[in-house]
């Protein structure tokens, strides 16, 4: 896997050097997430001249990228993806192998940046990511505790914060029903030593002791969250933190640099903000998190001219001279020549050093992720048991996997 090969402790060269000329002769249209690092890549691609470069960067990208690439020609010529979303697009045969374009325009790319599936380059990575602890050091100092290293310690700290009347709901998490909630399950499940599938097969294995422990810990955490936690994605959770309403949260490293620079951040949050690595759970040593890469693809259902223009434009969006801009450097753990780690990157580097597991890149993981996100809300709202929720997830996944041909 790509993330296992990357040496996170040092900057990794994406290019051998030199400016990248960007003149294109066909349209480019990009779909992707909206956080700062991706906005920067999109802006860099849009600097190309000769043809129109459009982009749709939105938190809803996972809901529209498949439909936007199914047409012929596809609406979008590139999707910015991560471990999970690449497999979703590949399952529907919506992205093309990039080997020819890499040979023609990517001679300076490092081998570790080439996301290869079944021997074919299917994406180009530009950054690493992971979820980890962000916290208010001033609040923890006030209650006299160290930053939590485990989720059990997080619960203890949250209880003290509430009992002292500092905050009523001191824990934040991206628990919005759907993809976000499923990802929080994935993190915790791996921390408990869970295995999603029977080895070498697509058969589900989450209805297990690890699965039950995961749901019980998630439920315990929600007792210290905003009552509307099932509507809180990363944006809403960060807004709560910036407003000074929460003191402890598990959040993406790609959001770390903007936590105290966005509009409306209180002085208390600016002065008290701190970052640490991911926490463990249940006495385990594996962090309750996952390692990710973000990268870009080229659509299959576009002309060769549009594919080439897209590749050239996206390469311009990850050119090395961007790393001379301090603001851009702090947006991510970039996999670009010239990147020097910043304080905002501490959490992701700690995640890598601690042996955090990469998000699974098996083709049926997207179906499992979707089934988890659709079936957990009832349990968290007290409408069914942990065992029933896990059974429902396995049933929903099995039906989807049979439809896709992964199970008979």
Residue pairs with C-beta under 8 A, 6 or more apart in sequence:
1 358
1 361
2 112
2 115
2 125
2 293
2 358
3 83
3 128
3 291
3 292
3 293
3 352
3 358
4 358
5 112
6 12
6 112
6 128
6 293
6 335
6 352
8 128
8 333
8 348
8 349
8 352
8 353
9 349
9 352
9 353
11 334
11 337
11 338
11 339
11 340
11 341
12 110
12 112
12 113
12 335
12 339
13 110
13 336
13 337
14 108
14 109
14 110
14 113
14 126
14 318
14 320
14 335
14 336
14 337
15 108
15 109
15 319
15 320
15 336
15 337
16 108
16 337
17 108
17 320
17 337
18 108
18 320
19 319
19 321
20 315
20 316
20 319
22 47
22 48
22 49
22 312
22 313
22 315
22 316
23 48
23 49
23 50
23 312
24 48
24 49
24 50
24 51
24 53
24 309
24 312
24 313
25 50
25 51
25 305
25 309
26 51
26 303
26 305
26 306
26 308
26 309
27 51
27 52
27 53
27 54
27 77
27 306
27 309
28 45
28 48
28 51
28 52
28 53
28 54
28 77
28 78
28 306
28 309
28 310
28 313
29 53
29 54
29 55
29 56
29 75
29 76
29 77
29 78
30 42
30 45
30 53
30 54
30 55
30 56
30 57
30 76
30 77
30 78
30 79
30 80
30 296
30 310
30 314
31 55
31 56
31 57
31 61
31 64
31 65
31 68
31 69
31 76
31 78
31 79
31 80
32 38
32 41
32 42
32 55
32 56
32 57
32 61
32 79
32 80
32 81
32 296
33 57
33 58
33 59
33 61
33 80
34 57
34 58
34 59
34 61
35 234
35 252
35 254
35 255
35 258
36 254
36 257
36 258
36 331
36 332
37 127
37 254
37 294
37 331
37 332
37 334
38 57
38 80
38 294
39 57
40 317
40 322
40 328
40 331
41 80
41 126
41 296
41 314
41 317
41 318
42 55
42 57
42 80
42 317
43 317
44 316
44 317
44 318
44 319
44 322
45 53
45 55
45 313
45 314
45 316
45 317
46 53
46 55
46 313
47 316
48 309
48 312
48 313
48 316
51 309
53 313
56 64
56 68
56 76
57 80
58 64
59 233
59 234
59 235
61 79
61 80
62 85
62 88
62 179
65 76
65 79
65 85
65 89
66 88
66 89
66 92
66 94
68 74
68 75
68 76
68 79
69 75
69 76
69 79
69 89
69 94
69 95
69 299
69 300
69 301
70 92
70 94
70 301
71 301
72 301
73 301
73 302
73 303
73 306
74 94
74 299
74 300
74 301
74 302
76 299
77 298
77 299
77 302
77 306
77 307
77 309
77 310
78 296
78 297
78 298
78 299
78 310
78 313
78 314
79 85
79 89
79 94
79 95
79 296
79 297
79 299
80 294
80 295
80 296
80 297
81 89
81 123
81 294
81 295
81 296
81 297
82 129
82 292
82 293
82 294
82 295
82 359
83 290
83 292
83 293
83 358
83 359
83 360
83 361
84 359
84 365
84 366
84 369
85 366
86 95
86 115
86 117
86 122
86 123
86 295
86 297
86 361
87 361
87 362
87 363
87 365
87 366
88 366
89 95
89 297
90 117
90 122
90 363
91 363
91 366
91 404
93 300
94 299
94 300
94 301
95 122
95 123
95 297
95 298
95 299
95 300
96 297
96 298
96 299
96 300
96 307
97 120
97 121
97 122
98 106
98 114
98 120
98 121
98 122
98 123
98 124
98 297
98 298
98 311
99 120
99 121
101 298
101 307
101 308
101 311
102 109
102 114
102 121
102 124
104 308
105 308
105 311
105 312
105 315
106 124
106 311
106 315
109 124
112 335
113 124
113 125
113 126
113 295
113 335
114 121
114 124
114 125
115 121
115 122
115 123
115 124
115 125
115 293
115 295
116 122
117 361
122 297
123 295
123 296
123 297
124 295
124 296
124 314
124 315
124 318
125 293
125 294
125 295
125 335
126 294
126 295
126 296
126 317
126 318
126 334
126 335
126 336
127 254
127 293
127 294
127 295
127 332
127 333
127 334
127 335
128 253
128 291
128 292
128 293
128 294
128 332
128 333
128 335
128 348
128 352
129 252
129 253
129 254
129 291
129 292
129 293
129 294
129 332
129 333
129 348
130 252
130 253
130 278
130 289
130 290
130 291
130 292
130 347
130 348
130 351
130 352
130 356
131 183
131 187
131 250
131 251
131 252
131 253
131 278
131 289
131 290
131 351
132 250
132 251
132 253
132 275
132 276
132 277
132 278
132 289
132 347
132 348
132 350
132 351
133 147
133 148
133 154
133 248
133 249
133 250
133 275
133 276
133 277
133 278
133 279
133 347
134 241
134 248
134 249
134 250
134 251
134 256
134 259
134 273
134 274
134 275
134 276
134 347
135 147
135 148
135 247
135 248
135 249
135 274
135 275
135 276
136 247
136 248
136 268
136 269
136 272
136 273
136 274
137 147
137 272
137 273
137 274
138 268
138 271
138 272
139 161
139 166
139 167
139 170
139 247
139 272
140 146
140 147
140 157
140 247
142 164
142 166
143 157
143 160
143 161
143 164
143 166
145 153
145 156
145 157
145 160
147 274
147 276
148 154
148 156
148 157
148 248
148 279
149 276
149 279
149 280
150 279
150 280
150 281
151 188
151 191
151 217
151 221
151 279
151 280
151 281
151 288
152 281
153 279
154 171
154 221
154 248
154 279
155 220
155 221
155 224
157 170
157 247
157 248
158 170
158 171
158 224
158 247
158 248
159 224
161 167
161 170
161 247
162 168
162 169
162 170
162 224
166 247
167 245
167 246
167 247
169 224
169 225
169 226
169 227
169 245
169 246
170 224
170 246
170 247
170 248
171 221
171 224
171 225
171 246
171 247
171 248
171 249
172 225
172 226
172 232
172 237
172 240
172 241
172 245
172 246
172 248
172 249
172 251
173 184
173 221
173 222
173 225
173 229
173 232
173 237
173 249
173 250
174 180
174 181
174 183
174 184
174 232
174 233
174 234
174 237
174 250
174 251
175 181
175 184
175 218
175 222
175 225
175 229
175 230
175 232
175 380
176 230
176 231
176 232
176 233
176 236
177 230
177 231
177 373
177 376
177 377
178 373
178 374
179 369
179 370
179 373
180 232
180 233
180 234
180 373
181 230
181 372
181 373
181 376
181 377
182 369
182 370
182 372
182 373
182 376
183 290
183 369
184 218
184 250
185 214
185 215
185 218
185 372
185 376
186 290
186 359
186 369
186 372
187 250
187 278
187 288
187 289
187 290
188 214
188 217
188 218
188 281
188 288
189 196
189 206
189 210
189 211
189 214
190 286
190 288
190 289
190 290
190 357
191 214
191 279
191 280
191 281
191 282
191 284
191 286
191 287
191 288
191 289
192 209
192 210
192 213
192 214
192 217
192 281
192 282
192 284
192 288
193 210
193 282
193 284
193 286
194 205
194 206
194 208
194 210
194 211
194 214
195 205
195 208
195 210
196 204
196 205
196 206
196 360
196 365
196 368
197 203
197 204
197 205
197 362
197 364
197 368
198 204
198 205
202 362
202 364
202 401
202 406
202 407
203 407
204 368
204 393
204 394
204 397
204 398
206 368
206 372
206 390
206 393
206 394
207 387
207 390
207 391
207 393
207 394
208 390
211 386
211 390
212 386
212 387
212 390
213 282
215 376
215 379
215 386
215 389
215 390
216 386
217 281
217 282
218 376
218 380
219 379
219 380
222 229
222 380
225 232
226 232
226 240
226 245
226 246
230 377
230 380
230 381
232 240
234 251
234 252
234 255
237 246
237 249
237 251
238 251
238 255
238 258
238 259
238 262
239 264
240 246
241 249
241 251
241 259
241 269
242 259
242 260
242 262
242 264
242 265
242 266
242 269
243 264
243 266
243 269
244 266
244 268
244 269
250 278
250 279
250 289
251 259
253 332
253 333
253 344
253 345
253 347
253 348
253 351
254 294
254 331
254 332
256 275
256 344
256 345
256 347
257 330
257 331
257 332
257 342
257 344
258 331
259 265
259 269
259 273
260 269
260 270
260 273
275 343
275 344
275 346
275 347
276 346
276 347
276 350
277 287
277 346
277 347
277 350
277 351
277 353
277 354
278 287
278 288
278 289
278 347
278 350
278 351
278 354
278 356
279 287
279 288
279 289
280 286
280 287
280 288
281 288
285 355
286 355
286 356
286 357
287 351
287 354
287 355
287 356
287 357
289 351
289 356
290 356
290 357
290 358
290 359
291 351
291 352
291 356
291 357
291 358
291 359
292 358
292 359
293 335
294 332
296 314
296 317
298 307
298 310
298 311
298 314
299 306
299 307
299 310
302 310
318 336
319 336
320 336
320 337
320 338
321 338
322 328
322 336
323 329
323 334
323 336
323 337
323 338
323 339
323 340
324 338
329 339
329 340
329 342
330 342
330 344
331 344
332 345
333 339
333 341
333 345
333 348
333 349
341 349
359 365
363 406
364 401
364 404
364 406
367 397
367 400
367 401
367 404
367 406
368 393
368 397
370 400
371 393
371 394
371 396
371 397
371 400
372 393
374 396
375 389
375 392
375 393
375 396
376 389
376 393
378 384
378 389
378 392
379 385
379 386
379 388
379 389
384 392
398 407
401 407
402 408
